[in-house]
């Protein structure tokens, strides 16, 4: 990770894909709308569930080949949040997480 930009904004996931692993159908984001742009994910990285209080949150690390995206899906509210973008032309310019040399 060269530079991560914290976003923490709700986004629309407008396309999904499905995998059937060990008789369990899983759903993954395929396309996201963010800041007036459509981003097509090409690979899925780490996926894991976690809890925030009583809410079950599913964390997805995705890439479009140019940037990495961390998404959270709130299983109770059925909403998606873009948490951070790493190494990208889409992220707003911010030096908050820039490495200091």
C-alpha positions as CSV (number, residue, x, y, z in Angstrom):
1,X,0.0,0.0,0.0
2,X,1.6,3.2,-1.1
3,X,-1.1,5.7,-0.1
4,X,-4.5,5.1,1.4
5,X,-7.2,7.7,1.3
6,X,-10.0,7.4,3.8
7,X,-13.4,7.9,2.2
8,X,-16.1,6.5,4.5
9,X,-19.0,7.3,2.2
10,X,-22.1,5.3,1.1
11,X,-21.8,3.9,-2.4
12,X,-24.1,2.0,-4.8
13,X,-23.1,-1.5,-5.8
14,X,-24.9,-1.9,-9.1
15,X,-23.6,-5.3,-10.2
16,X,-22.8,-8.5,-8.4
17,X,-21.3,-11.9,-9.1
18,X,-21.8,-15.2,-7.3
19,X,-19.5,-18.1,-6.4
20,X,-20.6,-21.5,-5.1
21,X,-18.0,-22.8,-2.7
22,X,-18.6,-26.0,-0.7
23,X,-22.4,-25.8,-1.4
24,X,-22.6,-22.3,-0.1
25,X,-23.5,-19.5,-2.6
26,X,-21.6,-16.3,-1.9
27,X,-22.2,-12.9,-3.4
28,X,-19.5,-10.3,-4.3
29,X,-19.6,-6.8,-5.6
30,X,-18.7,-6.5,-9.3
31,X,-19.4,-2.8,-10.2
32,X,-19.6,0.3,-8.0
33,X,-20.8,3.8,-8.6
34,X,-18.7,6.4,-6.7
35,X,-18.3,10.1,-7.3
36,X,-20.1,10.0,-10.7
37,X,-17.9,7.1,-12.0
38,X,-18.5,3.4,-12.5
39,X,-15.7,1.2,-11.3
40,X,-15.6,-2.4,-12.4
41,X,-13.8,-4.8,-10.0
42,X,-11.5,-7.3,-11.6
43,X,-10.4,-9.2,-8.5
44,X,-11.5,-10.0,-5.0
45,X,-9.0,-9.9,-2.2
46,X,-9.6,-10.6,1.5
47,X,-13.3,-11.0,2.5
48,X,-14.2,-11.4,6.2
49,X,-17.1,-10.8,8.5
50,X,-16.8,-8.6,11.6
51,X,-19.1,-7.1,14.2
52,X,-19.7,-3.4,15.0
53,X,-21.8,-3.6,18.2
54,X,-24.7,-5.9,17.2
55,X,-24.3,-5.3,13.5
56,X,-22.7,-7.9,11.2
57,X,-20.3,-6.1,8.8
58,X,-18.7,-7.9,5.8
59,X,-15.4,-6.4,4.7
60,X,-14.4,-6.7,1.1
61,X,-11.0,-5.8,-0.4
62,X,-11.4,-5.3,-4.2
63,X,-9.4,-4.1,-7.1
64,X,-10.0,-2.7,-10.6
65,X,-6.4,-3.4,-11.6
66,X,-5.4,0.2,-11.0
67,X,-6.5,0.8,-7.4
68,X,-7.5,-1.1,-4.3
69,X,-10.8,-0.5,-2.5
70,X,-12.0,-1.5,0.9
71,X,-15.8,-1.9,1.1
72,X,-18.1,-2.7,4.0
73,X,-21.5,-4.3,3.7
74,X,-23.9,-3.7,6.6
75,X,-26.0,-6.9,6.7
76,X,-28.7,-5.3,8.9
77,X,-29.1,-2.0,7.0
78,X,-28.3,-3.6,3.6
79,X,-26.0,-0.8,2.7
80,X,-22.5,-0.4,1.3
81,X,-19.8,1.9,2.4
82,X,-16.5,2.7,0.6
83,X,-14.0,2.9,3.5
84,X,-10.8,3.6,1.6
85,X,-9.0,3.8,-1.7
86,X,-5.4,2.9,-2.2
87,X,-3.1,4.0,-5.1
88,X,-5.6,5.6,-7.4
89,X,-6.6,8.4,-9.7
90,X,-10.1,8.3,-8.3
91,X,-9.2,9.2,-4.7
92,X,-9.4,12.9,-3.7
93,X,-5.9,14.3,-3.2
94,X,-5.0,14.0,0.5
95,X,-1.7,13.9,2.3
96,X,-3.3,12.5,5.5
97,X,-1.9,9.0,4.9
98,X,1.1,9.8,2.8
99,X,4.3,8.3,3.9
100,X,6.8,10.6,5.5
101,X,10.4,10.2,4.4
